[in-house]
């Protein structure tokens, strides 16, 4: 079974994806990490984020063993990833990696921004997570401070709004809910509440089979 979870930055989709994978015994892939890894590689090598040729080369040379590098969670890398992910050729280079991950047994949960629309349009369950921008900014600020980083909530909110605009309007795989996706509003839910809501959606889909 393939579960696709999409949504904007800091909506909680990553946490939900990880918990759903644990609940069902499936593998989990935070696809945003892939783009963050591409961005980090460019920055580490001193290249401009707008260098599409270098970005494609980085996408082709990714090392999955480095996907757990702590710096990939930083605000700096997250902002950079939003830039390189807008390149159609970068996305093309990473599609096969994500689809193969989804296809391997026993099942997979993938979260990102185009899983239900582009990567796995035939996913068994599609969930689109939404949350109020102010709520997302607060969560992202607390996460950053928890890692010991400086974080100004007003600046984080402004960045989230910019990223939402860029993600929704990019030419390559814009952020949007699949026509058959289930909308999960995570604005007023804690982690456990969000997990319960997500499991309820999956179980409802399975019950109709």
N, C-alpha and C positions, 0 to 999 in steps of 0.2 A: 504494500500500500504506500502511496505517496501523499503526503500532506504538505500543501503549499501555504505558506504564511507570508503575506505582504503587508506593507504599511510604511508610513513616513518615519523619519529619524526619531528615535527615542519614544516610539509608541509602545514599546514593550514586546515587540514581536520576537526578538531574540530570546528573551527569557521564556516566553511562552513556547517557542520552538524547542528549546532545550528541555523544558519540563514535559512537553508532549512526547518527545522522543524517549525520555526516561520512562514515562508511564506505559508506553506501548512496546518498549524494547526495540525501538528503531534507532538508526543512526541519524545524527543531526549535522546539518551544515548551515552555518551563518554565512550566506553568500556575500554579505558585505565585507567580510574579512578578506575575501579574494581581491576585491577592488582596493581595499586598504593596503594589502600586501604589494599590489602593483604600484600604488602611490608611494609607499615607503621605499620601494626599490629605486624609484626615480629620484626621490629626495636624497637617499643615501649616496647615490652616484653623482649627485650634483646637476641633474638635468631639470629643465623646466617642465612643469606639469602640463603645459600646453604642447609639448613635443609628442605628437601622436605616434610617430614612428618609434620613438624610444618606449612609449607606453605599450605599444603592441608587442615589442620585443620583450619587455618585462613580463607581460601577460603570458607569453609563450615559455618563459623560463621560471615560472613559479615553483617554489619548493614547499609542498604542503606541510612538511615537518616544521616549518617556521610560522605556521598560522596562529600559534599560541603566544607569539612574542608580545609581551605586555605593552609595548609602544603602539601596537596596532589599535589599542583602545583609546588612544589620546585624541583630544579635540583637533590637534594639528593634522594628524593623519586622516581623521574623519573628514575634515574639510577638503583635504587634498583628494581623497577618494571620490568625493562628489564631482570633482573636476574631471578626473580621468575616466570615470564611468560614463561620461557623456559621449565618449568616442565610440562610434559604431563598430570600428574594427577591433577595439579592445573588447567590447561585449561579445563580438563574434568569436574571438579567440578563446573566450572563457565559457561559451555555451556548452561545448561538448564535455568539458570537465564536470559541469554541474549536472548535465543530463545523465552522464555515466554514474555519478554518485547516486542520483535518484533511482536509477534502474537496478542497482546492485541489491541483492537480498540482505536482510529479510524485509526491509521497508525503510523509508527515509522521511525525515521532516526537513524541509528546506525553508529558510526565511530570507526575505530580501525585498525587492521592490518590483520585480517582474517575473516572479516564479509562476504564479497562476496564469499570467497572460502570455509569457514568451518561453520560459524555460520548461515548464511542465504544464502546458495548457490542458492536458488530459489527467491532471492530478485527481486522485479519488476525492480529496477534500480540499477546498480552498477557503482560507480565512483571510479577511482584510481587516487589519487592526487599525483603529483610529483613536486619537486622543487629542484633547484641546492643546494648542501650542503652548499655552502658559504652563499646563501640567507637564508637558514634555520637557520644557525648559527647566522646570524645577527638578525633575528627575535627573536630567543630564548634569545639572549643576551639582547635585548631591553626589552623583557617581564620580565626577571629576574630583571633588573635594575629598571623597573617600579614598581616592588614589594619591592624595597629597598634592593635587594640582590647584593652582589658582583658578577661580572661576567666578565671573560676574554674571549673575542670572539674566540681567537685561541684555548683555551682549550675547549670551547663549540663545536667548529668545530671538534676537534679531538674526542670528545665524541660522536658526531652525527655520524661520520664515523664508529666508533667502534660499535655503536648500530645498524647501518644499516647492518653491516657485521654479527653481531650476530643474528639479526632478520631474515635476508635472509637465513641464513644457519642453523638455529635451526631445530631440528628434528620434533618438534611439531608445526604444522601450520605455516610454514615459510612465511615471508612477500613476497607476489607476487600478481600480478594483476590477477583477474579471467579472463578466456578466453573471456567472454562476457562483460568485464568491459570497460567503456569509460574512456580514459586517459585524465586527466585535468592537464596541465602544469601550475602551479601556481607561477613560478619563477618571472615573470614580471608583475603580476597582484596585484593590491591593493585589499583590502577586498571586496569592492563593485564590482570590476571587476571579482573577483573569484566567488562571489555569482551569478552574472549575467550569467557567464559561466556555473555554476552548474545548475541553473534553466533552461537554454537553453537545457542542456542535458536531464533533466527530461521531459521537455515539448516535446522534439523530440521523446522520447520513448513513451510517452502517445499518441502522434499524430499517431503513427504507429499501435495503437491498434484498 
